[in-house]
């Protein structure tokens, strides 16, 4: 017994779509058939049939930078609510960052997250990061080997930058010896001065301290040199500045093993879009200048930046109500990522559908050595069905996340996921969409 997905369209290149029939058996894609090649003989005895209704069928999205907040910050998000939100956004594999309480600087916390994900994670694959330093204080390295053994996907102190260069070099050397990746939040604390927004037009207009581009780029440049010296796979978190893109491009040109990611909000928004002192527009890195937006777009398009991540960072309404200067950094991203990028870049003709899908599926799998991200025989049946024609306004009250902190409220977007499947099992479905078929 297995499952057939029929009347689905698969991206075969560029914006080209072809109708396919997909047969799933024991959690794996067994066959992908060209619907135009012959008459379907129908399902076998006991087979389930999912009628995609002409919608896009794609590999499940992979998000290598998320915050699930559990343990320690369950008022913001839990593994249960975060994975449900991810599934609604079409994500089937997500990696959660270590700045929980306690932080993931020990095998026990890694195992706790994995067990919670197994029992409460709505079927979504959850990959926890281990910290680089104990308590993310940048003073003492963690036991990398023990964290790897417990199930850490890579090492990061995301939320803070590693300020000590020797510690970062030692971390890279150790990670390289274990065949693991160092994933860096790049931020020089000496340049922050308690600022909440980027150094630019918005900060000047409102008399606010600004976060300069150099605070990110200095660490990117330093870490590239350390990665060259150690040979480690070095991955740059949430790139937001022109200078960082330039440094990464140069590093790749000379063969340094560096990869990088970018978030949807840094691709579609600049500091000039911020409407006022609304903390739902506060994230770290902050929204940069229009010049930086064009630089990160160009970097993604020419391959300097490898993948798209959400940096899903939920906070409670009470925390965000403290105002732009005092509220925590971060916005939620799971449920808006694909529709936002599809609407802004594919529908406008700047990107092809293939380009967007690759950077949310195959590319992240390649960068982090994952088996997922493919729609072909023998691959895990992690899939998403997307209604490319459906247009709807972003309504945070409908989010499945515990939190509502988004700058995209009211934006009318197209390309909404309607069904998400992990290992052949449906983990989320839009019941209204099913009724519309």
C-alpha positions in Angstrom: 0.0 0.0 0.0 1.2 3.5 -0.8 0.1 7.0 -1.7 -0.5 8.5 -5.1 -0.3 12.3 -5.7 -2.1 13.0 -9.0 -2.9 16.1 -11.0 0.1 17.8 -9.5 2.5 20.1 -11.4 6.3 19.9 -10.9 8.7 22.6 -11.9 10.9 21.1 -14.6 13.1 24.2 -15.1 12.7 28.0 -15.2 9.0 28.6 -14.9 8.0 25.4 -16.8 5.5 23.1 -15.1 4.7 19.6 -16.1 1.9 17.4 -14.8 3.3 14.4 -12.9 2.0 11.5 -10.9 4.0 10.7 -7.8 3.9 7.4 -6.0 5.0 7.2 -2.4 5.8 3.9 -0.6 7.1 3.5 3.0 7.9 7.2 3.3 10.0 7.4 0.1 9.2 8.6 -3.4 9.0 5.4 -5.4 8.1 6.8 -8.8 7.6 10.1 -10.6 5.6 9.6 -13.8 4.9 12.0 -16.6 1.1 12.3 -16.7 1.2 13.0 -20.4 3.1 9.8 -21.2 0.2 7.5 -20.8 -3.1 6.7 -19.2 -3.0 6.1 -15.5 -4.1 2.6 -14.6 -5.4 3.9 -11.2 -4.4 3.1 -7.6 -3.8 -0.3 -6.3 -5.8 -2.0 -3.6 -5.4 0.0 -0.4 -3.5 2.9 -2.0 -4.4 6.4 -0.9 -4.9 9.1 -3.6 -4.2 12.8 -3.1 -5.6 15.0 -5.9 -3.3 18.0 -6.1 -5.9 19.8 -8.2 -3.3 21.3 -10.6 -1.2 22.8 -7.8 2.5 22.9 -7.6 4.2 19.9 -6.0 7.7 20.7 -4.7 10.2 19.3 -2.2 9.4 20.4 1.3 11.2 23.6 2.2 14.3 23.5 4.4 15.0 26.3 6.9 18.4 26.2 8.5 17.9 29.2 10.8 15.0 29.2 13.1 14.2 29.9 16.8 11.7 27.5 18.5 12.4 29.1 21.9 11.9 25.9 23.9 13.3 25.3 26.5 13.1 28.5 28.5 10.9 30.9 26.4 7.7 29.0 26.0 5.7 32.2 26.2 7.1 33.1 22.8 7.0 29.7 21.0 7.2 26.0 21.7 8.5 23.1 19.7 4.8 22.2 19.1 3.6 25.6 18.0 6.8 26.4 16.0 6.7 23.2 14.0 3.0 23.6 13.3 3.8 27.1 12.0 6.6 25.7 9.9 4.4 22.9 8.4 1.9 25.5 7.4 4.6 27.4 5.7 5.6 24.3 3.7 8.8 23.6 5.8 9.5 20.0 6.4 13.1 20.3 7.8 14.1 23.1 10.2 17.2 23.8 12.2 16.7 25.5 15.6 19.3 28.0 17.0 20.8 27.5 20.4 19.9 30.6 22.3 17.3 28.9 24.5 17.5 28.7 28.3 19.4 26.6 29.0 21.4 27.1 25.8 22.3 24.0 23.8 25.8 23.8 25.2 25.3 20.3 26.6 24.2 16.9 25.2 21.2 16.8 27.6 19.5 19.9 26.1 20.2 18.7 22.6 18.5 15.4 23.4 15.6 17.1 25.1 14.9 19.1 22.0 15.1 16.0 19.8 12.8 14.1 22.0 10.3 17.0 22.2 10.5 17.2 18.4 9.8 13.5 18.1 6.8 13.6 20.4 5.4 17.1 19.8 6.9 18.3 16.6 4.0 17.6 14.2 6.2 15.3 12.1 8.5 18.1 11.0 12.2 17.2 11.0 14.0 19.3 13.7 17.8 19.7 13.7 19.2 21.5 16.8 22.4 23.5 16.7 25.0 23.1 19.5 26.7 26.3 20.9 30.2 27.2 20.1 30.8 28.5 23.7 29.4 27.6 27.1 26.3 29.7 27.8 27.1 31.6 24.6 29.4 33.8 26.7 32.4 33.5 24.3 34.8 32.4 27.1 35.1 28.6 26.9 34.4 26.2 24.1 31.8 23.5 24.5 32.5 19.8 24.0 32.0 19.7 20.3 32.4 15.9 20.0 29.7 15.3 22.7 27.3 17.7 21.1 27.8 16.1 17.7 27.2 12.7 19.2 24.0 14.0 20.9 22.7 15.1 17.5 23.8 18.7 16.9 23.7 19.6 13.2 26.4 22.3 13.4 27.8 24.8 15.9 26.7 28.4 16.4 26.4 31.1 19.1 23.6 32.7 17.1 22.1 35.7 18.9 25.6 36.9 19.7 28.9 37.1 17.8 32.0 35.4 19.1 34.1 38.4 20.0 37.4 36.6 20.7 39.3 35.8 17.5 41.4 33.1 19.1 38.3 31.3 20.4 36.8 31.4 17.0 39.9 30.0 15.4 40.0 27.2 18.0 36.4 26.5 17.4 36.9 26.3 13.7 39.9 24.0 14.1 37.9 21.7 16.3 34.9 21.7 14.1 37.0 20.9 11.1 38.5 17.9 12.8 35.0 16.5 13.4 33.8 17.3 9.9 31.3 19.8 11.2 30.3 23.4 10.2 30.7 26.6 12.1 27.7 28.9 11.6 28.4 32.5 12.6 26.2 35.4 13.8 28.5 38.2 12.7 28.4 41.2 15.0 31.2 43.3 16.6 29.7 44.3 20.0 31.9 47.3 20.3 30.1 49.0 17.4 26.5 48.5 18.6 26.1 51.1 21.3 22.6 49.9 22.2 21.2 50.8 18.8 18.0 49.2 17.4 18.1 50.1 13.7 20.7 50.5 11.0 22.8 53.6 10.5 20.8 55.2 7.8 17.9 57.5 6.8 15.4 56.2 9.4 17.9 56.5 12.3 18.8 60.0 11.3 15.1 61.0 10.9 14.2 59.8 14.4 17.4 60.8 16.2 18.3 57.2 16.9 21.6 55.5 17.3 22.4 53.4 14.3 24.1 50.0 13.9 26.8 50.4 11.2 27.4 47.9 8.4 30.9 47.4 9.7 29.6 45.7 12.8 28.6 42.7 10.6 31.3 42.9 8.0 34.2 43.1 10.4 33.3 39.6 11.7 32.7 38.3 8.3 36.1 39.3 7.1 37.8 38.0 10.2 36.1 34.7 10.1 36.8 34.2 6.4 40.5 34.5 7.2 40.2 32.1 10.1 38.2 29.7 7.8 41.0 29.8 5.3 43.6 29.1 7.9 41.7 26.1 9.4 39.9 24.7 6.4 36.6 24.5 8.2 33.2 24.8 6.4 32.2 28.3 7.6 28.6 29.5 7.1 27.5 33.1 7.5 24.2 33.8 9.1 21.6 36.3 7.8 23.8 38.4 5.6 22.5 42.0 5.3 25.2 44.3 4.1 26.9 45.2 0.8 30.3 44.8 2.5 29.6 41.3 3.7 28.5 40.2 0.3 31.7 41.6 -1.3 33.9 39.8 1.2 32.1 36.5 0.8 32.3 36.8 -3.0 36.0 37.4 -2.8 36.5 34.5 -0.5 34.6 32.1 -2.8 36.7 33.4 -5.7 39.9 32.2 -4.1 38.4 28.8 -2.9 37.7 29.4 0.8 35.0 27.0 2.1 32.4 29.6 2.9 28.7 29.6 2.4 26.0 32.1 3.4 22.3 32.7 3.9 19.9 35.6 3.5 16.4 36.2 5.0 13.3 37.3 3.0 12.9 40.5 5.0 16.4 41.6 4.0 15.5 41.0 0.3 12.3 43.0 0.2 12.6 45.7 2.9 15.0 48.6 3.6 15.2 51.0 6.5 13.4 53.5 4.3 10.3 51.3 4.5 10.0 51.4 8.3 6.7 53.3 8.9 7.4 54.5 12.4 8.6 53.4 15.9 6.9 50.0 15.5 8.9 47.1 17.0 7.5 44.6 14.5 10.0 46.2 12.1 12.9 45.5 14.5 15.2 42.6 13.7 18.9 41.7 13.9 20.6 42.3 11.6 18.4 45.4 11.1 16.8 46.4 7.9 19.6 48.1 5.9 19.7 50.7 3.2 18.3 50.3 -0.3 21.9 49.9 -1.6 22.4 46.9 0.8 19.1 45.4 -0.3 20.3 45.4 -4.0 23.6 44.0 -2.9 22.2 41.0 -1.1 19.8 40.4 -4.0 22.7 40.4 -6.4 24.6 38.2 -4.1 21.9 35.6 -4.0 21.4 35.8 -7.7 25.0 35.3 -8.6 25.6 32.5 -6.0 27.6 34.4 -3.5 24.8 33.8 -1.0 23.7 30.2 -1.2 20.4 29.8 0.6 17.3 31.5 1.9 16.3 31.1 5.6 13.6 32.7 7.7 15.3 33.5 11.0 11.9 32.8 12.5 12.2 34.8 15.8 8.9 34.9 17.7 8.3 37.3 20.6 5.2 37.9 22.7 3.0 40.9 22.0 3.8 42.3 25.4 7.5 42.2 24.6 7.1 43.9 21.2 4.8 46.5 22.8 7.8 48.0 24.6 8.6 50.1 21.6 11.4 50.1 19.0 14.3 50.9 21.3 13.4 48.5 24.1 11.7 45.6 22.4 13.6 42.5 21.5 14.9 41.9 18.0 13.1 39.6 15.6 10.1 38.7 13.5 8.3 35.5 12.6 8.8 34.1 9.2 7.6 30.5 8.6 4.1 31.3 7.3 4.9 34.2 5.0 8.4 33.2 3.5 7.4 31.4 0.3 4.3 33.6 -0.6 6.4 36.8 0.0 9.3 35.7 -2.2 7.1 34.2 -4.9 5.0 37.4 -5.1 7.9 39.9 -5.0 10.3 38.1 -7.3 8.8 35.3 -9.3 5.5 36.9 -10.3 7.4 40.1 -11.2 9.8 38.2 -13.5 13.0 38.9 -11.6 13.4 35.2 -10.6 12.2 31.9 -12.0 10.2 29.6 -9.9 13.1 27.1 -10.2 15.5 29.6 -8.7 13.4 30.2 -5.7 12.6 26.6 -5.1 16.3 25.6 -5.3 17.3 28.1 -2.7 14.7 26.8 -0.3 15.2 23.1 -0.9 18.1 21.6 -2.8 20.7 24.2 -2.0 20.3 24.2 1.8 20.4 20.4 1.7 23.7 20.6 -0.3 25.2 23.2 2.0 24.5 21.2 5.2 24.9 17.7 3.8 21.2 16.7 4.2 19.4 14.0 2.3 16.2 16.0 1.8 15.4 18.7 -0.7 14.8 16.5 -3.8 11.7 15.4 -5.7 12.9 12.2 -7.4 12.6 8.5 -7.0 14.5 7.3 -4.0 14.2 10.6 -2.1 12.3 11.1 1.1 8.7 11.9 0.5 9.0 15.4 2.1 6.7 17.5 -0.1 4.6 20.6 -0.2 1.7 21.5 -2.4 1.4 25.2 -3.2 -1.5 27.0 -4.8 0.3 29.5 -7.0 -2.9 31.2 -8.0 -4.3 31.8 -4.6 -4.0 35.4 -3.4 -4.7 36.4 0.2 -3.7 39.1 2.7 -1.3 38.3 5.5 -3.4 38.1 8.7 -1.2 37.5 11.9 -4.3 36.5 13.8 -4.4 33.3 11.6 -0.8 32.3 12.3 -0.2 29.0 13.9 2.8 30.4 15.7 2.3 31.6 19.2 3.6 35.0 18.1 2.4 37.7 15.7 5.4 39.9 15.2 5.5 40.6 11.5 6.0 43.7 9.4 3.9 42.1 6.6 0.4 42.5 8.0 -2.1 43.2 5.3 0.3 42.5 2.4 -1.6 40.7 -0.4 0.5 37.7 -1.5 0.1 34.8 -3.8 1.5 31.3 -3.7 0.2 29.8 -0.4 1.1 26.2 0.7 -2.0 24.0 1.1 -0.6 20.7 2.2 2.7 19.6 3.7 4.0 16.0 3.9 6.9 14.5 5.7 8.1 10.9 4.9 4.8 10.4 3.1 2.6 11.5 6.0 0.5 14.6 5.8 1.5 16.9 8.7 -0.6 19.9 7.8 -3.4 20.6 5.4 -5.5 23.7 4.6 -8.9 22.3 4.9 -10.5 25.2 3.1 -8.2 24.7 0.2 -9.1 21.0 0.2 -12.8 21.9 0.0 -12.1 24.3 -3.0 -10.6 21.5 -5.1 
